Amino acid sequence: MTKINVLKHDMVPEHQIVGKDEEERVLKELKIGKDLLPRINRFDPAIKALEEINGPIDDDTLIRITRKSPTAGISVYYRVVEGGLFK
């Protein structure tokens, strides 16, 4: 069976790991703490694909998701990686 990289699919938005220095800047710009950002499960196929490229991703890592839309242009979202089940 062939392994598929979901990040290369047209319908999957671009996912990037945000570095610690940029993370501080983003949180300051948004005037928000990490605890208030939406979560993304570490078993999400996009996170698993990022791990294959970058190595293990720790919980509490900030992920930038860039969505492209013909009507809205480009929208940037942030999620925090969380292991286990959501509550």
C-alpha positions as CSV (number, residue, x, y, z in Angstrom):
1,M,0.0,0.0,0.0
2,T,1.3,3.4,-0.9
3,K,1.7,6.0,1.8
4,I,0.0,9.4,1.0
5,N,1.2,12.7,2.3
6,V,-2.0,14.5,3.1
7,L,-0.3,17.9,3.1
8,K,0.1,17.6,-0.7
9,H,-3.6,17.3,-1.3
10,D,-5.4,20.3,-2.8
11,M,-8.1,20.3,-0.2
12,V,-5.7,20.4,2.8
13,P,-4.6,23.8,3.9
14,E,-0.9,24.5,4.5
15,H,0.3,23.5,8.0
16,Q,3.5,24.9,9.5
17,I,5.2,24.6,12.8
18,V,5.7,28.0,14.4
19,G,9.2,28.5,16.0
20,K,9.4,29.6,19.7
21,D,10.6,33.1,18.8
22,E,7.9,33.7,16.3
23,E,5.4,32.1,18.7
24,E,5.9,34.9,21.3
25,R,5.5,37.5,18.6
26,V,2.2,35.9,17.3
27,L,0.7,35.6,20.8
28,K,1.6,39.2,21.6
29,E,0.2,40.4,18.3
30,L,-3.1,38.5,18.9
31,K,-3.1,39.6,22.6
32,I,-4.0,36.0,23.6
33,G,-2.5,33.1,25.6
34,K,-1.9,29.7,24.1
35,D,-4.6,28.3,26.5
36,L,-7.3,30.2,24.6
37,L,-6.3,29.0,21.1
38,P,-8.1,26.1,19.5
39,R,-6.5,22.7,19.7
40,I,-5.4,20.2,17.1
41,N,-5.0,16.5,18.1
42,R,-1.5,15.1,17.7
43,F,-3.1,12.2,15.8
44,D,-4.5,14.5,13.1
45,P,-3.3,13.3,9.7
46,A,-1.7,16.7,9.0
47,I,0.2,16.6,12.3
48,K,1.4,13.1,11.6
49,A,2.6,14.2,8.1
50,L,4.4,17.1,9.7
51,E,6.1,14.7,12.1
52,E,7.3,12.6,9.2
53,I,9.0,15.7,7.7
54,N,10.2,17.5,10.9
55,G,10.5,14.7,13.5
56,P,8.4,14.4,16.7
57,I,6.2,17.3,17.5
58,D,5.7,18.1,21.2
59,D,2.4,18.9,22.9
60,D,1.8,22.6,23.2
61,T,3.5,23.3,19.9
62,L,1.9,26.2,17.9
63,I,0.8,25.3,14.3
64,R,0.0,27.9,11.6
65,I,-2.7,26.9,9.1
66,T,-2.9,29.0,6.0
67,R,-6.2,28.6,4.0
68,K,-6.7,29.9,0.5
69,S,-10.1,30.9,-0.7
70,P,-11.2,32.4,-4.0
71,T,-13.6,34.7,-2.2
72,A,-11.8,35.5,1.1
73,G,-8.2,35.4,-0.2
74,I,-5.7,34.1,2.4
75,S,-6.7,33.4,6.0
76,V,-4.3,32.4,8.7
77,Y,-5.3,30.3,11.7
78,Y,-3.4,29.0,14.7
79,R,-3.8,25.7,16.6
80,V,-2.0,24.2,19.6
81,V,-1.0,20.5,19.4
82,E,-2.6,18.5,22.2
83,G,-2.2,14.8,22.9
84,G,-4.9,12.5,24.1
85,L,-8.6,13.0,23.9
86,F,-10.3,16.4,23.8
87,K,-12.5,17.3,26.7
